[in-house]
Amino acid sequence: MYSRFALALECGNIEIALESARALDDKECWDKLSDMALAQGNHQVVEMAYQRTKNFSRLSFLYLITGNMERLKKMVKIAEIRKDTASHYHNALFVGDVRERIKILRTSGQGPLAYLTAVTHGLTEEAEEIKQSLGEEEMAIAVHPRAKLLRPPPPILQSDQNWPLLTTTRSFFEQSATARTAGGPKLVADFDAVVKVEGGWEDDEEVILDEEGLPAAVGEEGEDDEEGGGWDAGDDDLELPDLVPDGPD
């Protein structure tokens, strides 16, 4: 089964590779399948491979570039359940959830950063609440006058379909190989009938060789070619018009 999976990867056949990967259910196979599917733009197979290997960081980025904000919000909850603070914050940043980012910063002990985030994004109530919980040393911070909101732009279009691929037609040899496997030698017989040319070498006249192995001249064996003979010495001379100009009278 692994040989079949490896051959499918070499040929770029996603369907057979996916079928083999499901049968093997090995992390290395899913990783290789995800790389090949990503190169071909088949993000649906990539999503399945990332889910099987629990590669949450790449899965979040895949949802980000495809504009799937609904599943990206689910990744925020999954990261919170897994207690992965970095992934939780990154997903909240991708989604643009400012309050979730403030919550993460306060939970992780980053009060000043949570305060700056609240003040920068205009959340005065949250900023006052955080300010009361901070000490004098922690409050010795100033908001930058040119601070701006940090929110990702919303996706214009969600990419649900795989990337389009260039359609190609099979060659005659690929079609004949497929038909030979499915239908037996029937196509081979038809192909022989198509390429058969009437009048092979067996229909040609026998070439006569002399003693030295060279083609003998016509007529050496007493058989002259009566049809299509060339000019011979016995032929009558052609009568040509007199092209010499007449002299003066």
Secondary structure, DSSP 8 states (H G I E B T S, - for coil): -HHHHHHHHHHT-HHHHHHHHHHH--HHHHHHHHHHHHHHT-HHHHHHHHHHHT-HHHHHHHHHHHT-HHHHHHHHHHHHHHT-HHHHHHHHHHHT-HHHHHHHHHHTT-HHHHHHHHHHTT-HHHHHHHHHHS-TTTT-----TT---------SS---S----------HHHHHHHHHHHHTTHHHHHHHHHH--SS-GGGS----B-TTSSB--TTTTS----TT----TTS--------S-----
